[in-house]
Amino acid sequence: MPVTTQTLFRTRAFRQLPIRTLWRAALWVGHVLLRREGVYRDRARQVVMYLPPRLPGGGSGGVYIRRRYYEPAYEYLEKLVHRGDTVIDCGADLGLYTLAAAGLVGRRGQVLAVEPQTRAATGILRSAKASGFSQIRVAEVAVSDHDGLAMLDVSTGVAAASIVHRADRAEGAKGRLQVPARTLDSLVAEYELTQVDLINLDVAGAEEQALNGALLTLRRHRPDLLFPVHDPNDLAVYRCESLLRGYGYRFMRFSESGALIKLPGLTQVDPGILCRARPG
């Protein structure tokens, strides 16, 4: 989620640690002005993460400033990921969820980061090495409903890159890159994943395509899903909800205290609604 002066004071990070959060915001401005990367350390999860000096609209600033309070699902990831689990982080960007999940699954677990942008994929591997994680693998592809090629729209910034081309995105070749596209089902087969426990589906509007390419995985492994909702009135979100209901999924979100609250569906704005399959 973007960090702006309008939103910073409403964040959980500011409410919990106001002075420290403001200090980090000031430090991040310095990083951007000096074009110097930042480093985020999550000692509890053994994470070292390098952050390029993007403007506040990018993910780097939000991570640097808000830390563990970046998103509810990130803050309470221990409730979803356990030792020995297998996690797939789609649209991994710089690897925030990838790295945190790797710290939680341990050496017996696996994390597959799926990220089509070379610079971000390289950054994930660099942070993984600094963190001492050998359980991370990176697929430099976009998730879609087919194997082949896709046009990645980067016109609104690398953190919001998407294979879905909306009317509000700039036109022209300069804002688009051709990248390999893969279905989640084919990636699960290629990487010989015998279990899939959690999928983070942060793919900037391409969630419907990603789900349509993961039907075998949903049916066979019944993983938890983290599903971002930015516009509950979007018809694509409605179709995703209908698909997930057909596979026996129910919907919930984390409260600020970490409790899971049941939801009627993908009906509210949230960076990561938890979709969990019913037992059986």
C-alpha positions, 0 to 999 in steps of 0.5 A: 500500500502506498505511503503518503503524508495523508495516510501515514498518520492513519497507519497502525505503525503510527498509532503503535510507534508514532515517534519511531514511525515519523523518524523512519519516514524522515530517514526514507526521504533521505534514502530517496534523495540520496538514491541510497538503498535501505535495509529492513531487518526482521530479526524474529523471522531472520530476514534481511531485505534490501530496499531500493530508494523508490518514491513513497508510492512504491512498496519500499517506503512502506516496508521501511517505515511501517515494518511489521505493521506493513499489512495485517496479513504480514504482521500475523503471518505466523498464524498462517505459515508453519515449519515445513510448509510450502508457500507460493508468493505471486507478484513477489516484487522485492520479496517481503512475503517471500522472505518472511515466509522463508523464515517461518517454514525453515529448512524443511519448507519451501518458498517459491517467489513468482516475479516477472521483473528481472530487477526485483527477482534479482533483489529477492535472491540477494536478500535471500542470500543475506538472510541465509535462506536456501529454501527460496526459489524464484520463477521469473515469470508472470502468473496467468491462465496460460503458458506462453507470453504476456505483456506486462504493464509497468506504466504506473510503476514497478510495484504496480506492474500488471498483465491486465491493461486497464483504461487508466494505464498509459498507452504505448510500448515504453510502458510495456514489457513482454514477459514469460507467462505460466499457470500456477498449475504448471509451476507446481508441476515444474518445481515438483511441489508435493504440497502447497499450504499458502498462496499470496496472490498479489498480482495487481488485478490479474487475480482472476487469470491466476486463479483460472490457471490454478484450478488443479492446485486448488482442488488437489492441495486446497491452500490458504490464499491471501487475496487483495481487494482494492475494489469490491465492486469490480466484476473480476473480484465477483467472479473470483469470489464465485470461483472460490466458493465453488471450491469450498472457500470461505473468507475472513480477515485479520483484526488489529489484535490478530483475531480472524473475523469472518466475512460474507465474501470479497466484499471489502477493501483489504490488502490480503483477505484470507480465503480458506477452504472448508475441511473435507 
